Amino acid sequence: MTREHEELGELFHELLAAKGKLAAGLLARVRLKLVPHSRAEEAVFYLRLQDDERTAEKVRVSLAEHKQVEALLDELLAMSPRDDNWAARARVLADMVGRHVDEEEGELFPLARRVLDPQEAQRLAAAFETERDRVWEYILGEQRGAA
């Protein structure tokens, strides 16, 4: 998951420097990376960690952040990159995702290592990849159907 966080950071860096059609294309790539990742985290890791007292509060906060990020992403996707507010909203999205990633890697992941034994962590990582790929395929299918 950390590798995907890094890839998202790079995409956001490119997005914030882009204009016009390039920016719109990069935002679509951000969506294809971000939404499957978030949904798989929710369906696999957060689901497992939400009932443990050591991780429950962090999971609740992370779920709320995912909802905020996805709402802002949808807002941006509905806007034109030429809109006066687009660049500012893209910056807010990048900052929100950056803070969320920092909290996950700095707080939630260390707590999760105390909750999960190595074998369970491996099983969850495999389930995460399967779910992420399933959501990714679904989004691609949606895009093909809309084209």
SVG drawing of the C-alpha trace seen along z (x, -y; Angstrom):
<svg xmlns="http://www.w3.org/2000/svg" viewBox="-22 -32 28 49">
<polyline fill="none" stroke="black" stroke-width="0.4" points="0.0,0.0 2.9,-2.4 4.0,-2.0 0.6,-3.0 0.7,-6.0 3.9,-7.1 2.5,-6.7 -0.5,-8.8 1.8,-11.5 3.6,-11.6 0.3,-11.8 -0.8,-14.7 2.5,-16.5 1.9,-16.2 -1.7,-17.1 -1.0,-20.4 1.4,-21.5 -0.9,-20.6 -3.4,-22.6 -6.4,-21.9 -6.9,-18.5 -3.6,-17.2 -5.0,-18.1 -8.3,-16.4 -6.5,-13.3 -4.3,-13.3 -7.4,-13.7 -8.9,-10.6 -5.7,-8.7 -5.8,-9.9 -9.4,-8.5 -8.3,-5.2 -5.6,-4.9 -7.3,-6.4 -10.8,-5.0 -9.9,-1.3 -7.2,-1.8 -9.6,-3.4 -12.4,-1.0 -10.1,2.0 -8.7,0.5 -12.3,0.1 -13.5,3.5 -10.4,5.4 -8.2,3.6 -10.7,1.2 -13.3,3.9 -10.9,6.0 -9.5,3.2 -12.7,1.3 -13.7,3.6 -10.3,3.6 -10.1,1.0 -6.5,0.1 -7.5,-0.8 -11.3,-1.6 -11.0,-5.4 -8.3,-5.7 -10.5,-3.6 -13.5,-5.8 -11.5,-8.9 -10.0,-7.3 -13.4,-6.3 -14.7,-9.9 -11.6,-11.1 -12.2,-8.7 -15.8,-10.1 -14.5,-13.7 -11.8,-12.8 -14.2,-11.0 -16.8,-13.9 -14.1,-16.4 -12.8,-14.1 -16.4,-13.8 -16.7,-17.6 -13.5,-18.1 -14.4,-15.5 -17.6,-17.5 -15.7,-20.7 -13.6,-21.9 -9.9,-22.4 -10.4,-25.9 -12.8,-26.8 -11.4,-29.5 -11.8,-27.3 -10.4,-24.1 -6.8,-24.5 -7.5,-25.5 -9.9,-22.6 -7.2,-20.2 -4.7,-21.6 -7.2,-20.9 -7.7,-17.4 -3.9,-16.8 -3.4,-18.2 -6.3,-16.1 -4.9,-12.9 -1.4,-13.8 -2.5,-14.3 -4.5,-11.1 -1.6,-9.1 0.7,-10.5 -1.8,-9.6 -2.2,-6.0 1.5,-5.4 2.4,-7.2 -0.4,-6.1 -2.8,-3.5 -0.3,-1.1 1.9,-0.9 -1.2,-0.2 -2.4,2.4 1.0,4.2 0.1,4.7 -3.3,6.1 -2.5,8.4 -0.1,11.3 2.2,11.6 0.1,14.4 -3.1,12.5 -1.4,9.4 -0.3,11.3 -3.8,12.7 -5.3,9.2 -2.7,7.8 -3.7,10.5 -7.4,9.8 -6.7,6.0 -5.0,6.6 -7.9,8.7 -10.5,6.2 -8.5,3.2 -8.2,4.9 -12.0,5.8 -12.9,2.1 -10.4,1.0 -12.0,3.3 -15.4,2.0 -14.4,-1.6 -12.8,-0.8 -16.0,0.9 -18.0,-2.2 -15.7,-4.4 -16.0,-2.2 -19.8,-2.1 -19.9,-5.9 -17.7,-6.5"/>
</svg>
